[in-house]
Amino acid sequence: MDLPLEALEQRASRTGLAGIPTRVMHGERLSEADCLAMYRSDDVSLLGLLANHVKVKMHGDVAFYNVNTHVNYTNFCNQFCGFCAFQRRPGDDGAYCMTPDQVYEELKNANPEATEVHMVAGVWPALKYDYFLEILRAAKSARPDIHVKAFTMVEIDEIVNLAKKPLPEVLDELREAGLDSMPGGGAEVFSERVRQQLYPRKMNAERWLELARGIHEYGFKTNCTLMYGMTETLEERVDHLSRLRALQDDTNGFQTFIPLAFHPDNTPMLSHIQKPSPTERLRSIAISRLFLDNVPHVKAYWIMLGLATAQAALSMGASDLDGTVSQEKVYHNAGADTPEVLSRSDIHRLIRESGHVPVERDTLYKVIRDFRSGDPDCGLTAPQSEAVSV
Ligand code: V47
């Protein structure tokens, strides 16, 4: 769709966004000052319109999803982050640590159609290096064809410490045991000020970025995130996005950016604050699509956004809904009121109702099934051979 640039600029000049429509339509990179202006402007619908223009240019009118399951293998954690409702110490109510056999059982009982397991947890140094290799092997032996997306940079850092070996050697061994890629969590917001306030034990921004760089250079894809709506300033959000974009310029290792709206319930330090409104969530989706011009996808993680907001996000820059998900605990412990799991047809309905076409992908965005033929039963019976790649 051609957007009327002159009219957009007239409006942008009234809402603090002057010049941004022109730069977006000409495919020019937005500056940090532009990013700050977008966070400060209340013209979310203009941001959404521009972000959708970019998203459609990149991917067309589709929305990607996958069929996945989660394994949060332990909630033991020694990081004591003030924003986290998931962490426990051994002996606390609800504390657990799965054995490799339990990981095996969990995957044996998981949705047989799942193509991905998203496996993340707390940090607990008493778990030995071998434990991590064993849970990967357990996952792969239960489901040899499943893609194992596991371990945030925070967990990888701990695993490297336990292994007492250089990163590439550890990655060789994790890959050998079954690791296929890494998710994007654990970055929180890179601000040192917020880290000191809320998560002083957690690795700093430099270490997170250094590990992500090493992992990309080794050859694994990862995702990236920003958790927003805690105590960070808008400038600190901009700085975070800018550092992700700079790393991506160097490595091209991020597949997807996921803006994570803070969920305050049951958190140790922030249970009194309000969660970001749906408008703020949509603004974050649109801004990330416009600013992170080098990251292929922006994910509307429905668990965190809520179903209605996730649907709207697909028209404001998001190209992916994450997956069907089951067994997710990090957000549900923090008060997410979304369902625990969606079926494939629930996802199709969400996507179609929002005016998009579902495309089932694997973790690395290889198309598994493309439903653009418009089959009224969502094409769930469409044979593989009819799949068209995007
Ligand atoms: O690492 C923890 C954050 C992350 C809260 O890579 C919180 O495909 C908000 O990273 N409120 C886990 N955020 C989720 C995550 C993720 C989700 C979906 C897809 C992918 C992917 C990654 O959520 C944690 C932490 O950064 N988090 N507690 C909270 N109360």
Residues whose N, C-alpha, C, O or C-beta is under 5 A from the ligand:
A	BS01	V47	F83 C84 A85 P183 G184 G185 G186 A187 E188 N223 M227 L260 A261 F262 H263 Y301 V330 A334
